[in-house]
Amino acid sequence: ANQLWRHVADDSLDNAPVLCLHAADAWCRFNFEGEDWREAADAYGRVQEASDRLARAQLPLWRYAWIDEIQGTSSIAGISCAKLGKLPEAMVALEGGRAKLVSGLMKRNFVEMRLLETSRPDLHRRYVELVMQMRHIAGSSRSNEATSGALGSVISGRNLAMELESTVQEIRDTPGLEDFQKTTDLDDLQAVLKSLPQESAFVYIVVTHKDSMALVVSGAAAESAWLPVTIDEVVSKLRPEGENGIPGY
């Protein structure tokens, strides 16, 4: 199963990132259930790549339905990284999940696109055209599956992905847009931590149905503490007797 998911995720990243996202998400969750932490963490790397591609191709006011599909994956990735002793990587996974909340992502994209349109209309036009072409290719690749048109869609998708990456790099050379469509990485978080007072720290509480932890990260070190509670236990305590769910859960 892992080999199949890896193949699908790798093969579809450029021309069908939604398919890549679905495969990588299933790959990550399957291995989390089986407690193969290394495989789960590796799979989440593909989830990040695919979601970054989708975020880059989602213009403001476009429907961000794909975000709902990966809510919770960053938490199990954080747990998996912590199980491997990779605490900084666990923080990156958790921050990555927070950064992809719909409200924040749409607000950020709207501000960036407005600034790009006013400061570099030529790059704005090129960027929008490339994104629309990639959406068209993604739609074509789904309808051309198992046909002679599939190979052409794959090649076109990869070429467009390379051109889009080049355009994004050019956009980042524009004053005020240095972080255009940039996601948080380990270097970013370490820079933030170093700028904080010595006694300051980030504390993350992660609760899943399998394991839960508190992750404390400061400029000096990172530590994790495993918590004797699961999401099912939290839900059962918060849910009034006789009710089937919790608003917002």
Salt bridges, closest charged atoms under 4 A:
ASP10 OD1 - ARG46 NE 2.62
ASP11 OD1 - ARG158 NH2 3.58
ASP14 OD1 - ARG53 NH1 2.65
ASP14 OD2 - ARG158 NE 3.79
ASP25 OD2 - ARG29 NE 3.02
GLU33 OE2 - HIS209 NE2 2.60
GLU35 OE2 - LYS210 NZ 3.82
GLU39 OE2 - ARG6 NH2 2.91
ASP42 OD2 - ARG6 NH1 2.90
ASP42 OD1 - ARG46 NH1 3.40
ASP52 OD1 - LYS100 NZ 3.37
GLU69 OE1 - HIS22 NE2 2.36
GLU95 OE1 - ARG98 NH2 3.20
GLU112 OE2 - ARG108 NE 3.13
ASP122 OD2 - ARG120 NH2 2.78
GLU165 OE2 - ARG56 NH1 2.37
GLU170 OE1 - ARG126 NH1 2.98
ASP188 OD1 - LYS182 NZ 3.69
ASP211 OD1 - LYS83 NZ 3.68
